[in-house]
Amino acid sequence: MNDSLCRKPDGPYLIESAPKLKQYVAAKAAREIAQRILSPLSICSAAVAGYRAELRQVLDAEAIYLGVSK
């Protein structure tokens, strides 16, 4: 009885024999590098946008007086 769940292909494995494998691997590496470079920038951009939205809300809010009312 064969304990393997999958049978081996008759020819070469499809992924390794794909004609555009090197091109795919290079494009994937380029995407990962770009993501690592741009990820901190997008985090900083989101933080600045959140800060500006919060500041805008605070500046547009009505004044709150906690003392004795007139």
PyRosetta script that sets phi, psi and omega in degrees:
from pyrosetta import init, pose_from_sequence

init()
pose = pose_from_sequence("MNDSLCRKPDGPYLIESAPKLKQYVAAKAAREIAQRILSPLSICSAAVAGYRAELRQVLDAEAIYLGVSK")
pose.set_psi(1, 140.2)
pose.set_omega(1, -178.6)
pose.set_phi(2, -92.0)
pose.set_psi(2, 124.7)
pose.set_omega(2, -178.8)
pose.set_phi(3, -83.2)
pose.set_psi(3, -9.6)
pose.set_omega(3, -178.0)
pose.set_phi(4, -74.4)
pose.set_psi(4, 138.3)
pose.set_omega(4, 178.5)
pose.set_phi(5, -79.5)
pose.set_psi(5, -27.2)
pose.set_omega(5, -178.5)
pose.set_phi(6, -121.4)
pose.set_psi(6, 147.9)
pose.set_omega(6, 176.9)
pose.set_phi(7, -91.1)
pose.set_psi(7, 152.5)
pose.set_omega(7, 177.7)
pose.set_phi(8, -75.2)
pose.set_psi(8, 144.0)
pose.set_omega(8, 179.3)
pose.set_phi(9, -70.2)
pose.set_psi(9, 157.3)
pose.set_omega(9, 178.7)
pose.set_phi(10, -68.4)
pose.set_psi(10, -38.2)
pose.set_omega(10, -178.9)
pose.set_phi(11, -106.9)
pose.set_psi(11, -155.1)
pose.set_omega(11, 178.1)
pose.set_phi(12, -70.7)
pose.set_psi(12, 157.1)
pose.set_omega(12, 176.5)
pose.set_phi(13, -62.3)
pose.set_psi(13, 145.1)
pose.set_omega(13, -173.7)
pose.set_phi(14, -66.5)
pose.set_psi(14, -40.0)
pose.set_omega(14, -175.7)
pose.set_phi(15, -67.6)
pose.set_psi(15, -47.0)
pose.set_omega(15, -178.4)
pose.set_phi(16, -67.5)
pose.set_psi(16, -28.2)
pose.set_omega(16, -177.2)
pose.set_phi(17, -94.1)
pose.set_psi(17, 2.5)
pose.set_omega(17, -179.7)
pose.set_phi(18, -64.8)
pose.set_psi(18, 136.8)
pose.set_omega(18, -176.5)
pose.set_phi(19, -68.7)
pose.set_psi(19, -25.9)
pose.set_omega(19, -177.1)
pose.set_phi(20, -106.1)
pose.set_psi(20, 23.7)
pose.set_omega(20, -178.2)
pose.set_phi(21, -63.5)
pose.set_psi(21, -45.0)
pose.set_omega(21, -179.7)
pose.set_phi(22, -62.9)
pose.set_psi(22, -39.8)
pose.set_omega(22, 178.5)
pose.set_phi(23, -64.8)
pose.set_psi(23, -41.4)
pose.set_omega(23, 179.0)
pose.set_phi(24, -64.9)
pose.set_psi(24, -44.3)
pose.set_omega(24, -179.3)
pose.set_phi(25, -64.0)
pose.set_psi(25, -40.7)
pose.set_omega(25, 178.5)
pose.set_phi(26, -65.4)
pose.set_psi(26, -42.0)
pose.set_omega(26, 178.9)
pose.set_phi(27, -66.3)
pose.set_psi(27, -38.5)
pose.set_omega(27, 178.6)
pose.set_phi(28, -65.1)
pose.set_psi(28, -41.9)
pose.set_omega(28, 178.1)
pose.set_phi(29, -63.9)
pose.set_psi(29, -40.5)
pose.set_omega(29, 178.5)
pose.set_phi(30, -64.1)
pose.set_psi(30, -40.2)
pose.set_omega(30, 177.7)
pose.set_phi(31, -63.6)
pose.set_psi(31, -42.0)
pose.set_omega(31, -179.4)
pose.set_phi(32, -66.0)
pose.set_psi(32, -39.7)
pose.set_omega(32, 177.9)
pose.set_phi(33, -64.6)
pose.set_psi(33, -45.1)
pose.set_omega(33, 179.0)
pose.set_phi(34, -62.4)
pose.set_psi(34, -39.4)
pose.set_omega(34, 179.6)
pose.set_phi(35, -65.5)
pose.set_psi(35, -40.2)
pose.set_omega(35, 178.8)
pose.set_phi(36, -66.7)
pose.set_psi(36, -32.9)
pose.set_omega(36, 179.1)
pose.set_phi(37, -75.8)
pose.set_psi(37, -43.5)
pose.set_omega(37, -173.2)
pose.set_phi(38, -84.5)
pose.set_psi(38, -17.4)
pose.set_omega(38, -177.1)
pose.set_phi(39, -61.4)
pose.set_psi(39, -48.3)
pose.set_omega(39, 177.6)
pose.set_phi(40, -62.6)
pose.set_psi(40, -34.1)
pose.set_omega(40, 178.8)
pose.set_phi(41, -66.0)
pose.set_psi(41, -39.9)
pose.set_omega(41, 179.6)
pose.set_phi(42, -69.4)
pose.set_psi(42, -33.8)
pose.set_omega(42, 176.9)
pose.set_phi(43, -66.1)
pose.set_psi(43, -45.1)
pose.set_omega(43, 178.5)
pose.set_phi(44, -64.1)
pose.set_psi(44, -39.8)
pose.set_omega(44, 179.0)
pose.set_phi(45, -63.1)
pose.set_psi(45, -41.8)
pose.set_omega(45, 178.3)
pose.set_phi(46, -66.5)
pose.set_psi(46, -37.8)
pose.set_omega(46, 178.8)
pose.set_phi(47, -65.4)
pose.set_psi(47, -43.3)
pose.set_omega(47, 179.1)
pose.set_phi(48, -65.7)
pose.set_psi(48, -41.3)
pose.set_omega(48, 178.8)
pose.set_phi(49, -63.5)
pose.set_psi(49, -40.9)
pose.set_omega(49, 177.3)
pose.set_phi(50, -64.9)
pose.set_psi(50, -41.4)
pose.set_omega(50, 178.3)
pose.set_phi(51, -63.3)
pose.set_psi(51, -44.0)
pose.set_omega(51, -179.5)
pose.set_phi(52, -65.6)
pose.set_psi(52, -38.5)
pose.set_omega(52, 178.3)
pose.set_phi(53, -65.7)
pose.set_psi(53, -41.6)
pose.set_omega(53, 178.7)
pose.set_phi(54, -66.0)
pose.set_psi(54, -42.0)
pose.set_omega(54, 178.6)
pose.set_phi(55, -63.3)
pose.set_psi(55, -42.2)
pose.set_omega(55, 178.2)
pose.set_phi(56, -61.5)
pose.set_psi(56, -41.0)
pose.set_omega(56, 179.8)
pose.set_phi(57, -66.8)
pose.set_psi(57, -40.3)
pose.set_omega(57, 179.9)
pose.set_phi(58, -67.2)
pose.set_psi(58, -41.7)
pose.set_omega(58, -178.3)
pose.set_phi(59, -70.7)
pose.set_psi(59, -27.2)
pose.set_omega(59, 179.6)
pose.set_phi(60, -87.9)
pose.set_psi(60, -8.0)
pose.set_omega(60, -175.8)
pose.set_phi(61, -75.3)
pose.set_psi(61, 155.2)
pose.set_omega(61, 175.9)
pose.set_phi(62, -71.4)
pose.set_psi(62, 152.4)
pose.set_omega(62, 178.8)
pose.set_phi(63, -73.1)
pose.set_psi(63, 144.2)
pose.set_omega(63, 178.7)
pose.set_phi(64, -114.7)
pose.set_psi(64, 120.8)
pose.set_omega(64, 178.7)
pose.set_phi(65, -107.0)
pose.set_psi(65, 123.5)
pose.set_omega(65, -177.7)
pose.set_phi(66, -97.2)
pose.set_psi(66, -4.6)
pose.set_omega(66, -178.4)
pose.set_phi(67, -82.0)
pose.set_psi(67, -165.1)
pose.set_omega(67, 179.9)
pose.set_phi(68, -70.9)
pose.set_psi(68, 132.5)
pose.set_omega(68, -179.6)
pose.set_phi(69, -82.3)
pose.set_psi(69, 156.8)
pose.set_omega(69, -178.3)
pose.set_phi(70, -85.4)
pose.dump_pdb("model.pdb")
